[in-house]
């Protein structure tokens, strides 16, 4: 049976809570596969695995509970090896890399911050900042709405101003929070988000980081900030060296 990998940790003193369960229906028992100084937190992999909410939550719960015993390198959902021996082989081949990453992420959490514009509030801000848009809006109002060309031009100006504001807000958010984080990882661009950035934060600095988020929120009422964390540092686990061909495992740390 294939082996599902949740994360990688140091072997020394590593244990799991009794009866820990992972993904699957019924949930698969979670166990440890050890090799050298490293340990992989695994379970049997169910057939036809899909990213269902229940399994995504189970994956997250295993990492959170296992992390109570020391740092864990989180694997992305769906990391599957052919069997336990394939997992041991990868641990052996990548031991130096995994040890370095465990050291660098010890005591760290990830916070993901997404920002969206409050449409009404950002439109008011754009109008306040742009006298040309205000003047054209007033001219169109006095002209009973203006002709088609005037309305089209005004719409294009507003769209351009909103795009500029989006770019400026994304940069400002990142620059404001970066000093209270150890590292940042910019997420893929997605329609609807002004910014989607993950921050690596020392647990002892979590309070100052969240306070900085609140300062951004207060200073920019046209921005709606959504903070998710603390999370395992998924966005900061770098891939290891190329996997040997004979180790038929897919324990990649990136999607």
N, C-alpha and C positions, 0 to 999 in steps of 0.2 A: 504493500500500500504506500502511496506517496506521503511525503512528510511536509506538513505546513509549518513555515517558520515565522514566528512572531518577532523575534529579536535576538540579539547576541549580547552576552554579558561576560564578565569575568567569572571563572569557575570557583575561585576561592570563596568559601562560605555561602555559595549560592544554593538556595532552597526555595521551594514554592509552597504556598499555603496548601494545606490538605484539601483534596477535592476540587482543586482549581479546574474550571472547565473553559473551553474555548469555543471556536466556531462549530457550525454544523447543527443538524437537527436529527437525532439528539446531539447535544454538545459533546465534542470530543475531549477526553481528559488531556490536560496539559502536562508535559514532562520535560526533562532536560536531556539534551544530547551533548556530551562533553568531549573535548579533544584538547589535550595540552592544558594551557591556562585559560581556555575559553569554553563557554557553554552556550549552546543555542536553546532557546525556549521554543518548544515545538508541540505539535499534536498530529494525529493522523489527519490527512486532508480528505474532506468529503468529495465525492465525485460531482462533476458539473458545478463547481463553485462559481457563484455569481455574487456581485457586491450588494447583497441585501442588507437592509438597515440592521437587522438583528445580528448578522455576522460582522458588520463593520463595528458595531458597538461592542461585540464580544472581543474582537481584535484589540480595540482600544482598552478594554477593561483588563485584559491579560497584561498588556504593557504597563498599565498604571499600577497594577498589583505587584508585578515582577519588579518594577522600578523602586519599590519600597525597600528592596534589599540591596540597592546599589545601581549604578548607571547601566542602562540598557540601550543598545543601538536599535532603534525601531526599524523593522522592515515594513515596506509598503504592503498593503492588503493584497493577497494573492501570491505571495512569495512561496513557491512550492519546489521541493526537491524530490528526486525520484525515490529516495529512501533515506534512512538515518545515516548510512555509510556515506552517501553523497554529501550530506551536511558535514560530517566529520572531515571529509576530504577538503571541502571549502574552508572550514575553520583552520585546518592545517596550512593550506596554501596561502591564506590571507591573514595569518596570525599577526604579523607585524602591523599591517594596515589597521585591523580591527582594534589592536591594543592602543595604537596612536589615537584613533577616533574616540575610544572610550575615555582616554585621559583628557582629551580636549573638550568633551561634552559632559564631564563629571560635574554635577551640581547645576546643570543648565536645563532650562525649559524653553519651549517655543511658544510665542504668542503671535497669532495671526490677526492682523488688523486690516479690515476692509472699510473703505469709505465710499459713500454714495452722496450725491447732491440732493438736498431738499429742493425740489423743483421751484416752488414759489419763492423760497428764501434766496436761492442763488440767482434767480431772475431779477429780484429786487437789487441784489448786490451788483450784478452786471449793469443794470440801468444806472445805479448810483455812480459807478466807476466810469461810465462811458457817456460823455456829454453829447457826442454825435448821435448815439442811439436815442438818447432822451429827446434831442431836438427833432429827429425824424418821427419819433412816436407822437410828439405833440403836434407836428405839422400834419401828420396823417389824421390825427384826431380832429383837428380843426377843419380838415377837408372831408369830413364825413367818412373817414377810413382810408382815404387815398385811393389812387388807381392801382391797377394790378402790378405795374412795374414798381411803384413805390412800396407796396406791401411785400413784394418779392425781395426787393433790396433790403428792406428792414429785416425780414426773416433771415436772410443770409448774414447780415451783420450780427444779429443776435446769436445765431448758431456759431459763428466764428468766435465771438466773445466768450460763449460758454465753453467752447473747446479750449481756448486759451486759459480760462479759469480752471478747468479740469487739470490741465498740465501743471499749472502753477500750484494748485492745491496738493497734487500728488507729490511734487518735489518738496514742498514745505512740510508735509506730513512726515516724509522720510527723513528730512534733515533735522526736524525737531526731536524725533524719537531715537534716531541713530546714536546720539551721545550716551543714552542710558541703556544701550544694548551692546552685547559683545559682537554681534554680526547681524547682517540682514540678508534676506533672500526675497527678491521681487518675484511674485507669482506671475503666471501667464496672463496676458491681457485678456479681458473678458468684457463683453458688452454689458454696460450697466454699472461697472465699478469704476470709480475715480482712481482708486488705488487698491492694491491687493499685495500686502507686504508682510512677510514673516520676520520676526525678531527673535534672536537668540538672547535669552536673558538669564543672568545669574540669579538663582533663587533668592539670594540675599538682596538683590536689587529689584525684585518684583514690585515692591511698593512704590519706589520712585518711578519705575516705568509706567505703572498704571496711573500714577499721579500726573505724569507728563501727558498721557493720553487724555486725561480729563482737562488739562490745560488747553490742549488742541481743541477739544470739544467746546469749551467755553469761548475760546477766541474765534472760533469759526462756526457760528450757529447755522450756517447754510450747509454744513457737513454733518452727515449722520455716520458715526463710527460704530463698527461692530467688532468686538474683541473676542477672540476665541482662545482660551488658554487658562491655565498652563497645559501644554501638550508635550508629548514626547517630541524631541527635535527632528521630526521627519525631514524637514527642508535643509538640514545641515549635516546629514549623513552622506558623505561622499562615496561614490562607488569605489570598490576596491580594484585591484589589478584584474586584467582579463582572466576570466575563469578557464581553467584547463578544459579542453574538449571532452576529456574522458569523465569529467565530473558533471553528470547530467542534472544539474540543479539550476533553479531559476531564482536564487536568493539574491536578486538584484535589489539595491537600496534606492533605486529610482524607478519611476513609472515609465 
